């Protein structure tokens, strides 16, 4: 990353499919591409998860 006057370069963001926890008290989520299961459970609270789309930084 190049720094100029202590400012970072803008990060490219794209719409990304994610799994999101259905438990209102949990903020767990994961990128769909990094899930090994077809219908994963939340790794934090073991609740079910649903598919969503979020705008996230693009991974190289």
DSSP file (Angstrom, degrees, kcal/mol; ACC not computed):
  #  RESIDUE AA STRUCTURE BP1 BP2  ACC     N-H-->O    O-->H-N    N-H-->O    O-->H-N    TCO  KAPPA ALPHA  PHI   PSI    X-CA   Y-CA   Z-CA
    1    1 A X              0   0    0      0, 0.0     2,-0.4     0, 0.0     7,-0.0   0.000 360.0 360.0 360.0 139.6    0.0    0.0    0.0
    2    2 A X        -     0   0    0      2,-0.0     7,-0.5     0, 0.0     2,-0.4  -0.802 360.0-154.1 -96.5 138.3    1.2    3.5   -0.8
    3    3 A X        +     0   0    0     -2,-0.4     2,-0.4     5,-0.1     5,-0.2  -0.928  13.8 178.6-114.1 137.1    0.7    6.1    1.8
    4    4 A X  B >  S-A    7   0A   0      3,-1.5     3,-1.2    -2,-0.4    -2,-0.0  -0.947  78.0 -17.0-138.5 114.9    0.4    9.8    1.0
    5    5 A X  T 3  S-     0   0    0     -2,-0.4     3,-0.1     1,-0.2    -1,-0.1   0.887 124.8 -59.6  55.0  41.4   -0.1   12.3    3.9
    6    6 A X  T 3  S+     0   0    0      1,-0.2     2,-0.4     0, 0.0    -1,-0.2   0.681 108.2 127.5  63.1  20.9   -1.1    9.3    6.1
    7    7 A X  B <   -A    4   0A   0     -3,-1.2    -3,-1.5     3,-0.0    -1,-0.2  -0.918  53.2-136.0-109.8 134.4   -4.0    8.4    3.8
    8    8 A X        -     0   0    0     -2,-0.4    -5,-0.1    -5,-0.2     2,-0.1  -0.481  28.6 -98.8 -82.3 156.0   -4.4    4.9    2.5
    9    9 A X        -     0   0    0     -7,-0.5    -1,-0.1    -2,-0.1     2,-0.0  -0.458  51.5 -93.7 -67.3 146.9   -5.3    4.1   -1.1
   10   10 A X        -     0   0    0     -2,-0.1     2,-0.4     1,-0.1    -1,-0.1  -0.372  38.7-129.2 -64.1 142.1   -9.0    3.3   -1.6
   11   11 A X        -     0   0    0     -3,-0.1     2,-0.3    -2,-0.0    -1,-0.1  -0.790  19.4-118.8 -95.6 132.8   -9.9   -0.3   -1.4
   12   12 A X        -     0   0    0     -2,-0.4    46,-3.0    46,-0.1     2,-0.4  -0.536  32.0-161.1 -70.4 131.0  -11.9   -1.8   -4.2
   13   13 A X  E     -B   57   0B   0     -2,-0.3     2,-0.3    44,-0.3    44,-0.2  -0.921  10.5-179.4-117.1 142.3  -15.2   -3.2   -2.9
   14   14 A X  E     -B   56   0B   0     42,-2.6    42,-2.4    -2,-0.4     2,-0.3  -0.936  38.5 -93.0-135.4 157.6  -17.5   -5.7   -4.6
   15   15 A X  E     -B   55   0B   0     -2,-0.3     2,-0.4    40,-0.2    40,-0.2  -0.577  50.0-171.3 -70.1 130.7  -20.9   -7.4   -3.9
   16   16 A X  E     -B   54   0B   0     38,-3.2    38,-2.6    -2,-0.3     2,-0.4  -0.983  24.3-123.9-132.3 135.0  -20.1  -10.7   -2.2
   17   17 A X  E     +B   53   0B   0     -2,-0.4    15,-2.7    36,-0.2    16,-0.5  -0.639  40.7 173.7 -76.5 131.1  -22.3  -13.7   -1.3
   18   18 A X  E     -BC  52  31B   0     34,-2.9    34,-2.7    -2,-0.4     2,-0.5  -0.914  35.1-123.2-134.5 160.6  -22.0  -14.4    2.4
   19   19 A X  E     -BC  51  30B   0     11,-3.0    11,-2.2    -2,-0.3     2,-0.4  -0.926  32.5-164.7 -99.4 130.5  -23.6  -16.7    5.1
   20   20 A X  E     -BC  50  29B   0     30,-3.1    30,-2.6    -2,-0.5     9,-0.2  -0.952  22.7-110.3-122.0 138.0  -25.0  -14.7    7.9
   21   21 A X  E     -B   49   0B   0      7,-2.7    28,-0.2    -2,-0.4    27,-0.1  -0.364  14.8-149.1 -66.0 140.4  -26.1  -16.0   11.4
   22   22 A X        +     0   0    0     26,-2.3     2,-0.5    -2,-0.1    -1,-0.1   0.557  69.2 102.5 -86.8  -9.4  -29.8  -16.0   12.0
   23   23 A X    >   -     0   0    0     25,-0.3     3,-1.8     1,-0.2     5,-0.2  -0.658  65.8-149.1 -78.1 120.6  -29.4  -15.4   15.8
   24   24 A X  T 3  S+     0   0    0     -2,-0.5    -1,-0.2     1,-0.3    -3,-0.0   0.737  96.4  55.5 -63.0 -23.4  -30.1  -11.8   16.6
   25   25 A X  T 3  S+     0   0    0      2,-0.0     2,-0.4    -3,-0.0    -1,-0.3   0.456 101.2  70.3 -88.0  -0.9  -27.6  -11.8   19.4
   26   26 A X    <   -     0   0    0     -3,-1.8    16,-0.0     2,-0.1    -5,-0.0  -0.925  57.0-165.6-119.9 140.7  -24.8  -13.0   17.2
   27   27 A X        +     0   0    0     -2,-0.4     2,-0.1    -7,-0.1    -3,-0.1   0.075  41.1 142.7-109.9  23.7  -23.0  -11.0   14.5
   28   28 A X        +     0   0    0     -5,-0.2    -7,-2.7    -8,-0.1     2,-0.3  -0.358  15.0 150.5 -69.0 141.9  -21.3  -14.1   12.9
   29   29 A X  E     -C   20   0B   0     -9,-0.2     2,-0.3    -2,-0.1    -9,-0.2  -0.968  20.0-166.2-160.1 161.4  -20.9  -14.2    9.1
   30   30 A X  E     -C   19   0B   0    -11,-2.2   -11,-3.0    -2,-0.3     2,-0.1  -0.991  34.2 -96.9-151.4 150.7  -18.5  -15.8    6.5
   31   31 A X  E >   -C   18   0B   0     -2,-0.3     3,-1.4   -13,-0.2   -13,-0.3  -0.456  31.7-130.8 -65.4 138.5  -17.9  -15.4    2.8
   32   32 A X  G >  S+     0   0    0    -15,-2.7     3,-1.6     1,-0.3   -14,-0.1   0.864 106.2  61.3 -60.3 -36.4  -19.7  -18.1    0.9
   33   33 A X  G 3  S+     0   0    0    -16,-0.5    -1,-0.3     1,-0.3   -15,-0.1   0.702 104.1  49.8 -64.1 -19.4  -16.5  -18.9   -1.0
   34   34 A X  G <  S+     0   0    0     -3,-1.4     2,-0.4     2,-0.0    -1,-0.3   0.233  88.0 101.8-105.7  12.8  -14.8  -19.9    2.3
   35   35 A X    <   -     0   0    0     -3,-1.6    -5,-0.0     1,-0.1    -3,-0.0  -0.823  52.0-164.6 -97.6 136.0  -17.5  -22.2    3.5
   36   36 A X        +     0   0    0     -2,-0.4     2,-0.3     3,-0.0    -1,-0.1   0.534  69.8  70.4 -94.1  -8.4  -16.9  -25.9    3.2
   37   37 A X  S    S-     0   0    0      1,-0.1     3,-0.5     4,-0.1    -2,-0.1  -0.779  75.6-135.0-110.9 153.8  -20.6  -26.9    3.8
   38   38 A X  S    S+     0   0    0     -2,-0.3     2,-0.2     1,-0.3    -1,-0.1   0.810 107.8  17.5 -75.3 -29.2  -23.6  -26.3    1.6
   39   39 A X  S    S-     0   0    0    -20,-0.0    -1,-0.3    -3,-0.0    11,-0.0  -0.703  91.0-165.3-138.9  85.2  -25.6  -25.1    4.6
   40   40 A X        -     0   0    0     -3,-0.5     9,-0.7    -2,-0.2     2,-0.3  -0.219  13.7-132.6 -73.0 159.5  -23.2  -24.1    7.4
   41   41 A X  B     -D   48   0C   0      7,-0.2     7,-0.2     1,-0.0     2,-0.1  -0.796  42.2 -86.2-102.4 155.2  -23.9  -23.5   11.0
   42   42 A X     >  -     0   0    0      5,-3.2     4,-1.8    -2,-0.3    -1,-0.0  -0.393  29.6-147.9 -62.7 127.4  -22.5  -20.4   12.7
   43   43 A X  T  4 S+     0   0    0      1,-0.2    -1,-0.2     2,-0.2    -2,-0.0   0.692  95.4  48.2 -70.6 -15.9  -19.0  -21.2   14.1
   44   44 A X  T  4 S+     0   0    0      3,-0.1    -1,-0.2     1,-0.0    -2,-0.0   0.889 133.7   4.6 -90.4 -44.3  -19.6  -18.8   17.0
   45   45 A X  T  4 S-     0   0    0      2,-0.1    -2,-0.2     3,-0.0     3,-0.1   0.437  89.4-121.5-125.2  -1.7  -23.0  -19.8   18.3
   46   46 A X     <  +     0   0    0     -4,-1.8    -3,-0.1     1,-0.2     2,-0.1   0.627  64.0 139.5  69.8  16.0  -24.0  -22.9   16.3
   47   47 A X        -     0   0    0      1,-0.1    -5,-3.2    -6,-0.1    -1,-0.2  -0.354  60.8 -87.7 -79.7 168.6  -27.2  -21.3   15.0
   48   48 A X  B     -D   41   0C   0     -7,-0.2   -26,-2.3    -3,-0.1   -25,-0.3  -0.317  42.3-141.7 -72.7 162.7  -28.4  -21.7   11.4
   49   49 A X  E     -B   21   0B   0     -9,-0.7     2,-0.3   -28,-0.2   -28,-0.2  -0.915   7.6-153.7-127.9 153.5  -27.2  -19.3    8.7
   50   50 A X  E     -B   20   0B   0    -30,-2.6   -30,-3.1    -2,-0.3     2,-0.3  -0.893  27.2-103.5-123.8 156.1  -28.8  -17.7    5.7
   51   51 A X  E     +B   19   0B   0     -2,-0.3     2,-0.3   -32,-0.2   -32,-0.2  -0.587  46.1 162.0 -79.6 138.6  -27.4  -16.4    2.4
   52   52 A X  E     -B   18   0B   0    -34,-2.7   -34,-2.9    -2,-0.3     2,-0.4  -0.894  33.9-122.4-142.0 171.3  -27.0  -12.6    2.0
   53   53 A X  E     +B   17   0B   0     -2,-0.3     2,-0.3   -36,-0.2   -36,-0.2  -0.987  30.3 176.2-120.8 133.0  -25.1  -10.2   -0.2
   54   54 A X  E     -B   16   0B   0    -38,-2.6   -38,-3.2    -2,-0.4     2,-0.8  -0.943  35.0-118.0-131.4 153.5  -22.7   -7.6    1.3
   55   55 A X  E     +B   15   0B   0     -2,-0.3     2,-0.3   -40,-0.2   -40,-0.2  -0.850  50.3 164.5 -92.3 113.3  -20.4   -5.1   -0.2
   56   56 A X  E     -B   14   0B   0    -42,-2.4   -42,-2.6    -2,-0.8     3,-0.1  -0.847  44.3 -81.9-128.9 160.0  -16.9   -6.1    1.0
   57   57 A X  E     -B   13   0B   0     -2,-0.3   -44,-0.3   -44,-0.2     2,-0.3  -0.371  53.6-108.4 -60.3 140.3  -13.3   -5.4    0.1
   58   58 A X        -     0   0    0    -46,-3.0     2,-0.3     2,-0.0   -46,-0.1  -0.536  29.9-138.2 -72.3 133.1  -12.1   -7.5   -2.8
   59   59 A X              0   0    0     -2,-0.3    -1,-0.0     1,-0.1    -3,-0.0  -0.732 360.0 360.0 -91.8 143.0   -9.6  -10.2   -1.8
   60   60 A X              0   0    0     -2,-0.3    -1,-0.1     0, 0.0    -2,-0.0   0.475 360.0 360.0 -72.7 360.0   -6.6  -10.8   -4.0
